[in-house]
Amino acid sequence: MTTQTSRSAYGKLLVVEDEDAVFRVLERIVSKFRPVRHANSLESATGELRDRGQWCGFLFDLSLGPQRQAGIQLLETVHAEFPGVPAALVTGHIDGAVVNRVAALGATIISKPLGENELLPFLQRVIARELGLAKSFAERLNGVSRSFKLSPREHELLAWIVAGGTREGYLAFTGMAETTLKTHVKHVLAKSGTSSLAEAVNAALRMVFLKESPGDDFPFTTFEQVARRYDGSPQ
């Protein structure tokens, strides 16, 4: 099952969930953000993965029918075959062994019941990988977005601009209408308490770098300078 989308530049996000109600919640949130592929069993999920398409992320239910550890098996598969692609296990029953195994596979756990707030950190990981943001920088920027209470789409827009992208490039990448972009920009400005995207980025970067004098102008003019500053490399 494929959620139709015009965002051909995006990778697909595979959601493996056998409860229709839970899948509908996941699809409603994620399909606004990335194209969704759906599988409801270990076998159908394995078939999807054989496609070896352009995956941007994986959301796996821990238990699929009688297969109580199906999600772990799928995490092991994508860890080996799609290294670096963000993956998360969705479950309502967490124990120490599951937590340890998921962590060892570089994935995260999302507890049921879930909504956009619970999915946001995972979706931020998807964005960071697609934009090539350093992990440490991305984690701090994610925290800034959470403090601003940005939606996944609003966070994507902020991260895109922080990474040096242009409005025109964002429109081309997402296939978004100009009027829709203006709405998202308006929300970012309102939530960050700023009056322009440049000011919003400046505010976000101050928070990322924990500047002691928030009234000062941000001293870097390009994302390359930002990345070097954060990673501790010479200017």
LOLO-187899 format. One record per residue: residue in three letters; x, y, z of N, C-alpha, C in turn. Coordinates in steps of 0.05 Angstrom, whole numbers, padded with zeros to 5 digits, always signed. Example, Ala and Ser with C-alpha at 12.3 -4.5 7.8 and 13.67 -1.06 7.14 Angstrom:
2
ALA+00264-00114+00156+00246-00090+00156+00264-00066+00156SER+00257-00045+00142+00273-00021+00143+00258+00001+00157
REM end
This chain:
235
MET+00017-00024+00000+00000+00000+00000+00018+00025+00000THR+00013+00043-00018+00029+00067-00020+00012+00092-00017THR+00021+00110+00000+00007+00136+00002+00017+00154-00021GLN-00002+00164-00037+00005+00179-00060+00018+00205-00052THR+00038+00214-00067+00052+00239-00060+00066+00249-00085SER+00069+00275-00087+00084+00287-00109+00113+00292-00101ARG+00121+00284-00077+00147+00291-00067+00168+00270-00075SER+00174+00269-00101+00190+00248-00112+00219+00250-00102ALA+00227+00273-00092+00255+00276-00083+00259+00261-00056TYR+00238+00255-00042+00240+00243-00016+00245+00213-00018GLY+00258+00201+00002+00258+00172+00005+00232+00163+00017LYS+00228+00137+00017+00203+00126+00028+00208+00118+00057LEU+00186+00118+00072+00188+00109+00100+00170+00085+00103LEU+00182+00063+00112+00167+00037+00114+00155+00035+00142VAL+00129+00032+00144+00115+00028+00169+00104+00000+00169VAL+00113-00016+00189+00104-00044+00192+00088-00045+00217GLU+00062-00049+00214+00043-00048+00236+00018-00065+00229ASP+00010-00084+00246-00012-00101+00239-00039-00092+00252GLU-00039-00071+00268-00064-00061+00279-00072-00037+00261ASP-00095-00040+00249-00104-00019+00230-00107+00008+00243ALA-00117+00009+00268-00121+00035+00281-00094+00049+00286VAL-00074+00033+00295-00048+00045+00300-00035+00054+00273PHE-00038+00037+00252-00027+00045+00227-00039+00071+00216ARG-00065+00074+00220-00078+00099+00210-00067+00123+00224VAL-00062+00121+00250-00049+00143+00265-00022+00149+00253LEU-00006+00129+00249+00021+00133+00238+00020+00144+00210GLU+00003+00133+00194+00001+00143+00166-00008+00172+00165ARG-00028+00179+00182-00038+00207+00182-00015+00226+00188ILE+00002+00219+00206+00024+00237+00214+00047+00237+00194VAL+00056+00213+00187+00080+00210+00171+00075+00217+00142SER+00051+00211+00131+00046+00215+00102+00045+00245+00096LYS+00041+00262+00116+00042+00291+00111+00071+00300+00107PHE+00090+00282+00113+00118+00289+00116+00135+00274+00096ARG+00130+00248+00093+00145+00231+00074+00126+00210+00062PRO+00133+00200+00038+00117+00178+00026+00118+00153+00044VAL+00096+00140+00047+00094+00117+00065+00089+00091+00049ARG+00104+00070+00057+00098+00043+00048+00089+00028+00073HIS+00069+00010+00070+00058-00004+00092+00060-00034+00089ALA+00068-00048+00110+00068-00077+00111+00055-00084+00138ASN+00041-00107+00138+00027-00115+00163+00036-00142+00174SER+00058-00152+00163+00069-00178+00172+00099-00178+00167LEU+00112-00197+00181+00141-00200+00177+00147-00207+00148GLU+00131-00224+00136+00135-00233+00109+00132-00210+00089SER+00110-00195+00092+00106-00173+00073+00127-00151+00076ALA+00136-00147+00101+00157-00127+00106+00183-00136+00093THR+00189-00161+00095+00214-00172+00083+00212-00168+00052GLY+00188-00172+00041+00185-00167+00012+00190-00138+00005GLU+00180-00120+00021+00184-00091+00016+00214-00085+00016LEU+00228-00096+00036+00256-00090+00039+00273-00101+00015ARG+00263-00123+00003+00278-00134-00020+00278-00114-00043ASP+00259-00096-00043+00257-00075-00064+00282-00058-00064ARG+00295-00056-00040+00320-00040-00037+00318-00013-00050GLY+00295+00000-00045+00290+00027-00056+00304+00048-00039GLN+00297+00072-00043+00309+00095-00028+00293+00098-00002TRP+00302+00085+00019+00288+00087+00044+00299+00110+00061CYS+00281+00126+00073+00290+00147+00091+00286+00141+00120GLY+00271+00119+00126+00267+00112+00153+00249+00087+00156PHE+00250+00075+00180+00234+00051+00185+00221+00053+00212LEU+00195+00046+00213+00179+00044+00238+00168+00016+00239PHE+00177+00000+00259+00169-00027+00261+00154-00032+00288ASP+00131-00046+00286+00118-00055+00310+00134-00079+00321LEU+00136-00081+00347+00151-00103+00359+00138-00130+00353SER+00112-00131+00357+00098-00157+00355+00079-00156+00331LEU+00082-00176+00313+00065-00178+00289+00051-00205+00290GLY+00026-00205+00298+00011-00231+00300+00025-00249+00321PRO+00029-00274+00313+00042-00293+00332+00072-00289+00335GLN+00083-00272+00318+00112-00268+00319+00119-00245+00338ARG+00125-00252+00363+00127-00232+00384+00152-00215+00382GLN+00172-00223+00367+00197-00208+00364+00202-00200+00335ALA+00181-00198+00320+00184-00192+00291+00198-00166+00286GLY+00192-00146+00303+00204-00119+00299+00234-00120+00303ILE+00243-00136+00323+00272-00139+00327+00285-00152+00303GLN+00273-00173+00292+00284-00185+00268+00287-00165+00245LEU+00266-00148+00242+00268-00128+00220+00289-00107+00226LEU+00292-00100+00251+00314-00081+00258+00341-00093+00251GLU+00344-00118+00257+00370-00131+00251+00375-00131+00221THR+00354-00135+00205+00357-00135+00176+00365-00108+00165VAL+00351-00087+00174+00357-00060+00163+00383-00050+00174HIS+00391-00058+00198+00416-00050+00209+00439-00060+00191ALA+00436-00084+00181+00456-00097+00164+00455-00087+00135GLU+00431-00083+00125+00428-00077+00096+00424-00048+00090PHE+00415-00032+00109+00412-00003+00104+00424+00013+00127PRO+00450+00010+00131+00464+00023+00153+00460+00054+00152GLY+00454+00065+00176+00452+00094+00178+00424+00104+00174VAL+00406+00088+00163+00378+00098+00159+00364+00096+00185PRO+00351+00118+00194+00338+00118+00221+00316+00097+00223ALA+00316+00083+00245+00296+00062+00250+00286+00064+00279ALA+00261+00057+00283+00249+00058+00309+00230+00034+00313LEU+00229+00025+00338+00211+00003+00345+00187+00015+00360VAL+00163+00008+00352+00138+00018+00364+00127-00005+00381THR+00122+00000+00407+00112-00021+00424+00098-00009+00449GLY+00080-00024+00459+00067-00016+00484+00077-00031+00508HIS+00096-00049+00503+00107-00066+00525+00138-00065+00523ILE+00150-00052+00541+00180-00048+00540+00192-00064+00563ASP+00213-00079+00557+00229-00092+00578+00258-00087+00573GLY+00275-00093+00592+00303-00087+00591+00317-00100+00567ALA+00310-00125+00561+00323-00140+00539+00317-00126+00513VAL+00292-00117+00509+00285-00104+00484+00299-00077+00482VAL+00300-00062+00504+00313-00036+00503+00343-00039+00496ASN+00356-00059+00508+00384-00063+00503+00389-00071+00474ARG+00372-00089+00463+00376-00098+00436+00371-00076+00416VAL+00351-00060+00421+00344-00038+00403+00368-00017+00403ALA+00378-00011+00427+00400+00007+00429+00425-00003+00414ALA+00430-00029+00417+00453-00041+00404+00451-00040+00373LEU+00427-00038+00363+00422-00037+00334+00420-00008+00325GLY+00425+00011+00343+00425+00039+00335+00398+00051+00330ALA+00377+00038+00340+00350+00047+00336+00339+00059+00361THR+00314+00069+00360+00301+00081+00383+00274+00066+00387ILE+00263+00071+00411+00237+00060+00418+00216+00082+00421ILE+00193+00078+00409+00170+00096+00411+00148+00081+00425SER+00139+00091+00448+00119+00077+00463+00090+00084+00454LYS+00073+00064+00454+00045+00068+00449+00032+00076+00476PRO+00010+00092+00475-00002+00105+00452+00016+00128+00442LEU+00014+00134+00416+00032+00154+00405+00017+00174+00388GLY+00031+00196+00383+00020+00218+00367+00044+00233+00355GLU+00039+00257+00345+00060+00272+00332+00083+00278+00351ASN+00077+00285+00376+00098+00292+00395+00117+00269+00399GLU+00106+00244+00401+00122+00221+00405+00139+00214+00380LEU+00128+00220+00357+00142+00214+00332+00163+00235+00324LEU+00160+00259+00336+00177+00281+00327+00207+00275+00329PRO+00218+00265+00351+00247+00260+00352+00256+00241+00330PHE+00240+00221+00323+00248+00202+00302+00247+00217+00275LEU+00227+00233+00270+00225+00247+00244+00248+00267+00242GLN+00256+00279+00264+00279+00297+00264+00305+00282+00256ARG+00308+00257+00264+00331+00241+00256+00330+00237+00226VAL+00307+00232+00215+00304+00229+00186+00313+00254+00171ILE+00304+00277+00181+00312+00303+00169+00342+00307+00170ALA+00354+00302+00194+00382+00307+00198+00399+00290+00178ARG+00391+00265+00174+00406+00248+00156+00403+00258+00127GLU+00379+00266+00119+00376+00275+00092+00391+00301+00086LEU+00394+00318+00106+00408+00343+00103+00438+00341+00108GLY+00446+00318+00118+00475+00314+00123+00485+00329+00147LEU+00467+00334+00167+00476+00348+00191+00492+00329+00209ALA+00513+00340+00221+00528+00324+00241+00510+00316+00264LYS+00514+00292+00274+00496+00282+00295+00493+00300+00319SER+00516+00310+00329+00515+00327+00353+00501+00353+00347PHE+00506+00365+00324+00492+00390+00317+00462+00385+00313ALA+00455+00363+00300+00427+00357+00295+00412+00353+00321GLU+00425+00340+00340+00411+00335+00366+00404+00361+00380ARG+00423+00380+00379+00418+00406+00392+00396+00421+00377LEU+00397+00420+00350+00377+00434+00335+00349+00421+00339ASN+00349+00395+00343+00323+00382+00349+00312+00393+00376GLY+00330+00396+00395+00321+00407+00421+00310+00435+00418VAL+00322+00451+00401+00312+00478+00396+00284+00477+00384SER+00280+00460+00365+00254+00457+00352+00233+00448+00373ARG+00241+00430+00391+00221+00422+00411+00215+00445+00430SER+00235+00461+00436+00229+00484+00454+00211+00504+00440PHE+00213+00507+00414+00195+00524+00398+00168+00511+00393LYS+00166+00485+00399+00142+00469+00394+00135+00469+00364LEU+00156+00465+00347+00152+00463+00318+00142+00436+00310SER+00125+00435+00290+00116+00410+00278+00139+00398+00262PRO+00136+00372+00254+00157+00361+00237+00163+00377+00212ARG+00142+00387+00199+00146+00402+00174+00160+00429+00181GLU+00152+00442+00203+00165+00467+00210+00194+00463+00217HIS+00200+00440+00231+00227+00434+00238+00243+00429+00212GLU+00232+00415+00193+00245+00410+00168+00253+00436+00154LEU+00234+00455+00154+00239+00481+00141+00262+00495+00155LEU+00261+00496+00182+00283+00509+00197+00309+00496+00192ALA+00310+00469+00193+00335+00455+00188+00346+00459+00160TRP+00327+00461+00141+00335+00465+00113+00350+00492+00110ILE+00339+00513+00122+00351+00540+00120+00377+00541+00136VAL+00377+00528+00160+00402+00527+00176+00424+00514+00160ALA+00417+00493+00145+00437+00478+00129+00446+00492+00104GLY+00436+00517+00100+00445+00533+00077+00427+00531+00053GLY+00404+00518+00055+00385+00516+00033+00370+00541+00029THR+00359+00544+00005+00343+00568-00002+00313+00561-00002ARG+00297+00582-00002+00268+00578-00004+00261+00565-00030GLU+00275+00574-00052+00269+00563-00078+00276+00533-00079GLY+00299+00526-00067+00307+00498-00066+00288+00481-00050TYR+00278+00492-00028+00259+00478-00011+00233+00473-00027LEU+00223+00493-00041+00199+00489-00057+00203+00468-00078ALA+00226+00468-00091+00232+00448-00111+00234+00420-00099PHE+00247+00418-00076+00251+00392-00063+00225+00379-00054THR+00208+00396-00042+00184+00386-00030+00160+00385-00049GLY+00161+00401-00071+00138+00404-00088+00116+00420-00075MET+00122+00435-00054+00103+00450-00039+00095+00476-00054ALA+00070+00484-00051+00060+00509-00062+00071+00532-00046GLU+00076+00554-00060+00086+00578-00047+00068+00587-00024THR+00042+00586-00028+00023+00594-00006+00026+00576+00018THR+00030+00550+00014+00034+00532+00036+00060+00538+00051LEU+00081+00544+00036+00106+00551+00049+00103+00576+00066LYS+00089+00595+00056+00085+00620+00071+00070+00614+00097THR+00052+00595+00097+00038+00588+00122+00057+00575+00142HIS+00075+00557+00132+00094+00545+00150+00114+00565+00161VAL+00122+00584+00144+00141+00605+00153+00127+00621+00175LYS+00102+00628+00170+00087+00644+00190+00086+00630+00217HIS+00082+00603+00217+00081+00588+00241+00108+00587+00255VAL+00130+00583+00239+00157+00583+00251+00163+00610+00265LEU+00156+00632+00251+00162+00658+00263+00146+00663+00288ALA+00120+00655+00288+00103+00659+00311+00113+00642+00335LYS+00121+00617+00330+00129+00600+00352+00157+00607+00362SER+00174+00618+00345+00201+00626+00354+00203+00655+00363GLY+00180+00670+00360+00180+00697+00369+00198+00715+00353THR+00200+00709+00327+00218+00725+00309+00201+00737+00286SER+00214+00754+00270+00199+00768+00249+00208+00761+00221SER+00229+00744+00218+00238+00736+00192+00252+00709+00195LEU+00255+00694+00173+00269+00668+00174+00298+00672+00183ALA+00311+00693+00173+00338+00698+00181+00340+00702+00211GLU+00321+00716+00222+00321+00721+00251+00315+00695+00266ALA+00298+00678+00255+00291+00652+00267+00316+00634+00268VAL+00330+00634+00245+00355+00617+00244+00375+00628+00264ASN+00378+00654+00265+00397+00666+00283+00390+00658+00312ALA+00364+00660+00319+00356+00652+00346+00361+00623+00352ALA+00355+00606+00332+00360+00577+00335+00389+00571+00339LEU+00407+00584+00324+00435+00578+00326+00446+00589+00353ARG+00436+00611+00362+00444+00620+00389+00438+00599+00410MET+00414+00587+00408+00406+00567+00427+00423+00542+00424VAL+00430+00535+00399+00447+00511+00394+00474+00515+00408PHE+00485+00539+00405+00512+00543+00415+00512+00556+00443LEU+00488+00560+00454+00486+00570+00482+00503+00595+00486LYS+00499+00614+00468+00514+00639+00471+00507+00654+00496GLU+00526+00665+00510+00521+00679+00535+00508+00706+00530SER+00512+00718+00507+00500+00744+00501+00480+00742+00478PRO+00455+00735+00484+00436+00730+00463+00430+00755+00446GLY+00437+00778+00455+00432+00802+00440+00453+00807+00418ASP+00476+00793+00419+00497+00796+00399+00489+00784+00373ASP+00500+00795+00351+00496+00782+00325+00511+00756+00324PHE+00499+00736+00311+00513+00711+00308+00537+00715+00291PRO+00561+00706+00300+00586+00714+00287+00594+00698+00263PHE+00577+00680+00252+00584+00664+00229+00564+00669+00207THR+00573+00670+00182+00556+00677+00160+00549+00654+00142THR+00562+00631+00145+00556+00608+00127+00552+00583+00144PHE+00538+00564+00134+00534+00539+00148+00561+00524+00152GLU+00579+00527+00133+00605+00514+00136+00620+00525+00161GLN+00617+00551+00166+00629+00562+00190+00615+00552+00215VAL+00589+00549+00213+00574+00539+00235+00583+00510+00242ALA+00585+00494+00221+00592+00466+00225+00620+00464+00237ARG+00639+00480+00227+00666+00480+00238+00667+00489+00267ARG+00651+00509+00273+00650+00520+00300+00640+00498+00319TYR+00619+00485+00311+00606+00465+00329+00624+00441+00332ASP+00638+00432+00311+00654+00409+00312+00682+00414+00324GLY+00687+00440+00331+00712+00447+00343+00735+00449+00324SER+00729+00450+00297+00751+00452+00277+00760+00481+00275PRO+00784+00486+00264+00794+00513+00260+00776+00529+00242GLN+00774+00555+00247+00758+00573+00229+00773+00578+00203
REM end
